[in-house]
Amino acid sequence: MNIKFNVNKEPNNSYKVEVTVDRESVQKRLDEALKHEAENFEIKGFRKGSVPLNMVKEHMDPARIRSHALNHMIPEIYKQLLNEHKFNPIIGPRIELREFDEGQDLVLSIIIVEKPEIIIGDYKKALQELKEEKAKKETENEEDKKVTNSEAIDKVLEISEVKTADIIIQEEVTRMMSSLLDQTSKLGITIDQYLEAHKKNLQEIKDDYKKNAERTIKADFIISEIALAEKITVTDEEVQQTISIIPDEASRKQFENPEQRMYVKAIMLKAKTLEKLVDIANA
């Protein structure tokens, strides 16, 4: 395909790419899609797969052919974009279709988000200062003077900076809202009933979720950077050992695919790093 990319730098390590594919390439892919769809197309008087292409095109929904073609074109476009511009996205692309029809160029935009700029403060000094502050408090329980995971994260967030692209926050808020809808559905209540019970409106819920999402995402990026600084790692053997102790066999099998194993590894790395931060604070 003849593809042109116009890359525009956006805030916080994100990019908006305007993509144009020439009409000849578009038509070729539409023709290929029509042939593929025709292989399983049936109409009275013809055997399956033997209907003339002009009749298939006449009777088939054009949106189906465009969708077929687009599903094959998008991965190729995205792969070429990454290869040409050496992007290292941390989330999937956000694609907006602008123009797509026979005899026309394909025009779309792609949002790429790379790892944000992360500035880590002197967390060791800050955690020691936090420990000293807690030590001054009068309490009968000495455990109350120890720095907790949550306090350690709050302190590191306070002295660090993460310039996160808005789209990452929006994606997490959307996920949280979807989870809320699933929960209310399982409870057999409407979202309006949930809001009434919690004395909040929908915007207040979204604002709360946004605040929590910002904190969680920034903390995750910071913890990942500290893990690198402290040379904290999780081995494949440790991941396997964690998975092997899951009592339910069906659940264990779910964690055998690469994506789930990476998820377990990320959780374990975060736990190890938090443990290290708390150790630094309470040393």
Secondary structure, 3 states (H helix, E strand, C coil): CCEEEEEEEECCCEEEEEEEECHHHHHHHHHHHHHHHHCCCCECCECCCCCCHHHHHHHCCHHHHHHHHHHHHHHHHHHHHHHHHCCCECCCCEEEEEECCCCCCEEEEEEEEECCEEECCCHHHHHHHHHHHHHCCCCCCHHHHCCCHHHHHHHHHHHCEEECCHHHHHHHHHHHHHHHHHHHHHHCCCHHHHHHHCCCCHHHHHHHHHHHHHHHHHHHHHHHHHHHHCCCCCCHHHHHHHHHCCCCHHHHHHCCCHHHHHHHHHHHHHHHHHHHHHHHHHC
